[in-house]
Amino acid sequence: MNEALQRAIQLEPEDSQVIDCVRSESWEYADADTQHLTHNIHRYSGKFIPQIARRAISLLTAAGEFVVDPYCGSGTTLVESALLGRKALGIDLSPLATLIARTKVTPVSSEDLSSLQQELAFALAPLNSDEEMPLFSESLRSAANNFHLQDKQFSDDEWFRKWFQPKILNELVAINRAICEIKDIRKQDIAKVAFSDILRKSSNAHSGYPNVMFDKNVPERSSPVKPFLRALIRVCEMVASLERTNARWQDVRVQQGCATAFPLDDCSVDAIVSHPPYIGSIPYAEYGALSLKWLGADPKRLDRELTGGRRQSPKVVERFQEGYSRMLTEASRVLRSGRHIFLMVGNPVVRGKTVDLATMTIDMAERAGLDLVVRTERVGINRRANKMGAEHLLFFRKTARDVRSSSRSERSQARPESSQVRAPQ
């Protein structure tokens, strides 16, 4: 037992229950269903295993308490928090992540889901028929095929012309236009998730790599309309499952923002449960580039802003340390005294060298006023080409000692007062 753990136990004897629970059972979940409810609504790299998030939330909080995930990604912590009767806030800088997370925790009635499918099927009917169309329908088809000529965002953008064949781009623009005409934002989000889901196979990206690499020998792509409508049905079915639970989904919120500046008051959070990024090992903006562009975001700019972004930069580790340290300081600020933060990290290989992210986390947390209570490991299924090794599960407690952080005026400059989110009552 290391010195930090001994000190934590001496200071907080009640943590012995946490320690016993963490060490008493396996955290592998090798045979667990990780795709229940809305968890598999959209592909997202480096996702949190739902059972791990659920167990940490159960261990550290009671029903009705407030959980925050500052790197919420596709929203795993949020779904599990709601299922356990907790209130939750997810923060992420990526508009793709927040779109997916928001859709995963927003119930929509079966009637509205049905009307959404009917509305889009009707709007795209001129592009979705293999039969000869009457003159009127052919005019609709022609209009749909030429939507991009009226939208310079697509027709004049070399990026879109590079990544999508002309006919495919025409039809994607028609689908996108139909989605944007949907008035109900909840339904529009569902359609956007389905649209994002088909972009990779509709593009000129090489299918053999997770990152977006141009394929010079890409075959002619087939129409994206039928795949989109199939994806829409699949997403709607998952969203429909939310209403079959007893969760209070209205107590879960998603906010696009930076993990270095929480939009929360001091000492307002009961627990923080998160799976931080793997420094430069998973290039989130690069993997999601196709979807991000259709959402109106700049993947390169996002990569510069993400904690652990710019993986090719010589200072990628230093940049990560700066952002990660600020996140831990913010986590300590918003956490109630005596409450916990759970982080699951791996030791990634960055520029050919293994980074001991577990030790880095413990050292930075200590400086932020977070004492290590207990740590354990899991081997799991290695998702990073057998370079990541074991993942480290770290439990910290916020101590009562005073921790210096940025002044309130500095924090208000970092995030406008209008963006403040009150902890649920």
Helices and strands as residue ranges (DSSP letters): H 3-11, G 13-15, H 16-24, H 50-60, E 66-69, H 76-83, E 87-92, H 95-104, H 110-123, G 125-127, H 135-145, G 147-150, H 152-155, H 158-163, H 166-180, H 185-202, H 225-240, G 241-244, G 249-251, E 252-256, E 269-274, H 284-287, H 289-294, H 299-305, H 316-334, E 335-346, E 349-350, E 353-354, H 357-367, E 370-378, E 391-398, H 408-414, G 417-419
